[in-house]
Amino acid sequence: MSRKKIFFTSNLVINVREYLEDFDVEVYDGVPPIPKEVLKEKVKDVDGLVVLLTDKIDSEILDNAPKLKIVANYAVGYDNIDVTECTRRGIVVTNTPDVLTDATAELAWALVFAVARRVVEAHKFVERRLWKGWSPTLFLGLELKGKTLGVVGAGRIGQAFALKSLGFGMKVVYYSRRQNEVLEKEVSAKRVELDELLKVSDIISLHLPLTPETYHLIGEREFNMMKPNAIFINTARGKIVDEKALIKALKEKRIYGAGLDVFEFEPQVSEELFELDNVVMLPHIGSATVEARTRMAELVIENLKAFFSGRVPPAVVNKEVYGEQG
C-alpha cells in the first residue's frame, strides 16, 4: 500500500515529519504565504493539505488537487477555505479550536492595557530620549475598575476574555446569537443587542468569526454610537470592521483608541493608521505563544492521523461530509 502524501504550506513549531513517519511529507520552506502558483503545482498529487490562515483554498486550487481528501487548517477560523466547495467535493476540512483560546484572550487584554495606559506612546517617548522628568499630566490614561466591558461574540475566546475581567471589578455585557450561561453566572454578564452594547460599553472587544453576516459588522454607524472614551479591540478578523470608518473615528477622536491584531487587508496596513497615536497595532499574533502554537500543530497531526486511519478527526468543520457518506 502506497504511503499517503501530505503537503504543508509552511514549517510549524514542531518537526512534523517526526510525527508523521508513516506518511510522505513535504514542507514548503519558503517565507509564507506560499505563492498561489507554487501551491497549485504542489497539490497535484497530494492526499492531505495543511494550510495557514493566509492560504486561500478555493476552486482554482481544488481543481488542481484531484486526490485531495482533507484540508487541515492551522487556525481556528477557516474563512480562508471555501468549505462549501470542499464539502461538495467530499473533502474534509479541519481546524484547531480550543487550543488557542487563552492565548488569544490574553492578547486581547494586552491590547486593552496598551491602549488604556498609552503604553506604546510612552515607550516611544522614552526611547526617543524625550523624557525629562515626572509630570502630573504626562501620558494620562484610563483605569479599568468600574468600567463596562462589551464582548461581541461569546464563543470560546469571547468567553475566556470576559472571564478574565473578574479581577478588574468590571461590568460585563455581551452580544451573541446564543445565551452564555457561564458568563451570566460567573461575571453576572448581561446579554444585550449590539446597538445597546456599543452605547454603554467603555471597552468593546470583537470575538467573532468572519462570515457574510459579520463582514463590516462594525462601520461608521456603529462607531458613532460608541462613547468618546471607548476603547475598541479587534483580535478576530480584520474584515469584520470597515477600516476606513475606524480610521475616521480615530482621527476625529470619536473614540479613545483602538488595539488591533488584525486588519482588513492584511498584511497590508493602511498608511493612515501609522500616522495615529491612539492605535496599537500587532501583526496577527493572537495565538503566538509557544504553548498555543505547539498545541495547534499537535491538533493538526491528530486530525490527519485520525482521518487517514478511518476515524472522524477531533476537529471537523464540515461534518456533513460524514453525514453524506454515512
N, C-alpha and C positions, 0 to 999 in steps of 0.2 A: 504494500500500500504506500503510495507516494506521500511525502510529507506536505502538510498544508503550508501555503506561503502567506506570510503576513508582512505587510509594509507599514512602517512607522514614518510619519512625515517629519519627525523630529526625535532627537535624543530626549529621554526622560531623565529623572533624577536617579533612577536605578538602572542597572545593566539588564535590559530586557531579555537579552539573549540567554543569560543565566537562568531566567525564569521560564523560558520557552525553548528548552533544549530539544524538544521533540518536533519543533517546527522549523521551517525555513524562513528565517527572519532577515529582513533588510531594513536598514535605518538610514533615512536621509540625514547626512551630516553637515548640510549647509546651514546658513542662517535662516531661521523661519521668518515669515511663512514660505513654504515651498512654492516656487513658481508654478502656475497652473499648467503650463506646457510640460513641465517635468512630471508633475503629478499624473497628468493624462497618460504619459508613457509608462510610468511605474505601475499603474493599476491594471494594466492589460492582462496580467496572468495571476493576480493575487486572489486569495480566498478570504483574507481578512485585511481590514484597513484601520489603522489607528491615526486619528487626526486631532489637531489642535483647534481651539475655537476660532482661530484665524483662517482655517482652511475651509473654503466654500465647496461643499459637496452637493452638486446639482446634477441635472440630467446630462449635461455635457461630460462630466466626469464619469457618471454611472454608465453612459453609453460605451465608454472605453473599458469597462470592467465587467465582462460577461461572466466571469467566475465568482465575482464578489458575493459573499454570503452575510458578512457582518461588518458594520462600521462602528468602531468603538471610539467614542468621543472622550478626549482627555479634558473634560469640563462637565459641569452640571447643566449649564444652559446648552441648548442644541439648535439655536436659531441659525447656525452656520450650515446645517444639514437640511436638505429637502426630505423631511421624514415621510411626507405623503408619497413622494416618488419612490423612496426606498421600500415603503410598505407595499406599494403596487407591484414592485419587482420581487417581493418576498425577501428583502434584505433586512436583517435585524439591526436595529440601532440601539446602542447602549450609551450610558453616561456615567458620571461619578458623583451621585448625590451623597449627602450626609457628611462625607469625609472632609469637606472644606467649609462646613457651616461656621464653626467657631472662628476659623482664621479670617473669613470674610467679615463676620460680625465685628471682630476685634478691629479690623482695619477701618470699618465704618466709624467706630468710636475714635480711632486715632485721628481721622479727618475732622470729627466733631471738635475735639480738643484743639487741633491745629488751627481751625478757623476761629473758634470761640476765643482763644487766647493769642491769636495772631502770631503763632509760633514761627512760621516761615518768614514773615516780615521782620520779626525781631532777630532771627538768626542772620538774615542778610544784613541787617543794621550793624550787628556786632562784627560780622565778617568783613564788612567794608570799613571797619575802624572808625565808625561814626559815633560810637557811644562815648560820651564824655563824663557821664555820672548819673546817679539816680535822679529821677524826676517824678513828681506826683502825677503827671499826666502822660508818662511815656508808655505807649502801647497798651492803652486801656482796652480790656476785652470784656467778655461776658461770663458770668457764672452759670452753672447748670442747675444748682439746687433750686427746687420750686418751679422750674420751667416745665412746659408741656412738650412731650416728645410725640411726634406724629410718625407712625410707621405705616408706610404704604406697601402693603403686601406682607401678610403674616404667615408665610410658609416657614420652612426650616430656618433660613437665615434671618428673616424678619423677626421671628420669634426669639431666636438666640440674641439678636441685637437688643430687642426690647427687654428681655430678662436681665441683661447686663446693666440696665438703668437702676436696678434696685438700690445700689449703693449711693446713688446721687439724689434720692428724695424727689424724683420727678413724677409728674402725672403722665399717663400714657393713653393715647388714643390710637386706634388703628383702623385702616381701611382694607378690607379683604372680602373676597367672594364668599368665604366661609367663616363662621364663627370660630374663634380660637379660645377654647375654654381654659387652656393653660395660662394664657396671658391674662384673662379675666380673673382667674383665681390667684395667680402668683403676684401680679403687679396691679391688680384692680383696673386693668385696661378697659376702655370703653370703645365698642365698635361703632364707627360713625361713617357717614358718606364722605367721599373725597373732598367735596367743597367745604364741608364743616371742618375737616381735618386741616385743610390749608389755611383756614381763617383763624383757628385757635392755637395752632402749634408754633412753638418757638424754634424747634428743630424738626425738620422734615427729612426723612431718610427713605430712599427707594429700595425695595427688595422684591422686584417683580421680574418675571421672565419677559423677554421681548416676543410679542405676538402681534398679529394685525390689530388686535384690540388695544394693546398698550403702546403702539407706535405713537410718538408725540403726545402721550397722555398728559404731559406737563408742557404747557405752552404759555403764550403771553397772558391769556385769560387767567390761567392758574397762578402765575407769578404775581399778577395784580391783586389776587386775593390774599397773598401772604402778608404777614406783619413786616414792618420795616426793619425789625431786628431779627428776622427769621434767618436761620442757617439751613442751607439746602445741601443734602448729601446724596451722591449717586455712586453706588458700588455695584449696580445691577447691569444695565446695558445702556450705552450712550444714546441709542435711537429712541428710547422712551421719552427723551427730553428734546424739545425744539431748541437746539443750541443757540440759534440767533436770538430767541426770546430770552434765554438765560443770560446771554451777554448783555442784552439791553437792560435787563433787571439789575445786573451787577453794576453796569456803567451809571445807571440813573439812581443807584443806591435805594432801589425799591426793596431790596433785601440786604441783610447784613453781610452775607458772604456765602461762598459755596465750597464744598470739598468734593473733588471729582476723581474717581479712579477709572472712569470710562468716558468715552467721547463719541459724538455722533458719527464722526468719520475717521475713527482711529485706524491706524496710528497717526493720521494727520490731525493736528490740533490747530484750531483757529488762531491766527496771529493776534487777534483782538484779545484773546484770553491772556496772552503773555504780557499785555500792557496793564493788566489789572492787579492791584494789591490784595483785593478781597476775595481771591480764589486760591485754593491749594490744589495742585494737580499731581496725580501719580500715574504711572504707566501700566495700568490694569494689573495690579499686583495683589488683588483681594485674597487669592489663595496661596500667595507666595511665602509660605513658611516651609521649613524643611519637613515638618511633620505632615502638613496637609498635602504637599506635592508628592511625598512618598506614598501616603495612603491612596492618593488618586491613581498613581502608577500601579499600585498593587491591585486596586479595584479593576483597572483596565485589564490586567493579566487574568484576574478571576473571571471577568466577563468572557474573555476569549477562551480560556480553558473550559469553562462550563459549556459554552456554545459548541465547541468542536468535540466535546465528549458526549454530546447529545442531550445535555441538560439545559434548562432555561437559565440564562445568565441572571445574576442577582440584581442587575440594574438595567432592565429593558425599558426603552422608551415606547416603542410601538408593539405592545403586547398583542395587538390584533393580528400580527403576523402568525403567532402561535395559535390564535383562535381560528384563523382561516385554515391553517394546516391541520388542526386537530378536529 
